């Protein structure tokens, strides 16, 4: 069995692209991977092409060898789009290997520890603030609409949600940095007005869902250390699932984590054990977020295993298609230290049609697939109906 062809697909996912890698063998076997990146999609696609010379003609089942072959190609520019491209290819190779043996990818790693994974409704309110009309969902004109959304989360069986700093109105807005809700900025200061927005959105969701449903707030990279400390302290009475904050400085993040009883989740942008290690050594985060489409399976598994050694739970970052959801669920099925996984519920209408086996969500849990490979494959006919770019692209939206 040899790799005969590698193809990438840029898919219109409404307001951001999804990126898929298809690997075909000379005997007709196909594997799919996802490495979606809404910021630099063409860079990822270009990097996939750069790896073809070391892959074409190779046995796709030698996944570990091929990972390190790709690693050597890009070791002087490792990270970013280079490693995301590696991840997309590597995930497709695992799909092929597992399918060639008639087992799930989880089956290659000792079988599942769990048959379902708890998931939280992500970008809850954020997607409606930005894209309600495109999605065909209620707009967030007032905090009463936020309350209704919180009750919808509970009614649909979810036990947790994550939002951003959403400000209802006509139109609704989402804070992205700077000193107002529409401008970007780098100062990272949490003003009195911003703190008011934070407390109002979290408090409204908490009142709507009750005390037993997890509420998380994602701050992205929008604040600096001192302001994150303020926000985390402000939210201590709300028994947060976590405050999520992205940061490249492990000592600064450790300072935040030790300054509050609010749990801190971080790590979605980190790649490989090399980047996670200094954060784990300082116990700089309470929950480690791992992006599987950006790390690939090999590094995601090693990061998660390292986290377990430091008594840290993991939570996959999953701002993508159902293929990514299935991949993340299978990773969680191999681990003893899982908190919860992410999924977007407000999404493009054809999201379910993109895979050839239905995603099963029951009572806020995704069923871990047991079929060969990832348990489903991309329906190429549906994928080709939704090419990127699209006229309504918005690459300023934060994951």
Buried (B, 14 or more C-beta within 10 A) or exposed (E): BEBBEBBBBBBBBBBBBBBBBBBBBEEEBBBBBBBBBBBBBBBBBBBBEEBEEEBEEBBBBEBEEBBEBBBEBBEEEBBBBBBBBBBBBBBBBBBBBBBBEEBBBBBBBEEBBBEBBBBBBBBBBBBBBBBBEBBEBEBBBBBEBBBEBBEBBBEEEBBBBBBBBBBBEEBBBBBBBBEBBEEEEEEBBBEEEBBEBBBBBBBBBBBBBEEEBBBBBBBBBBBBBBBBBBBBEBBEEBBBBBBBBBBEEBEBBBBBBEBBEBBBBBBBBBBBBEBBBBBBEBBBBBBBBBBBBBBBBBBBBBBBBBBBEBEBBBBBBBBBBBBBBBBBBBBBBBBEBBBBBBBBBBBBEBBEBBBEBEBEBEEBBBBBBBBBBBBBBBBBEBBEEBEBEBEEBEEEBBB
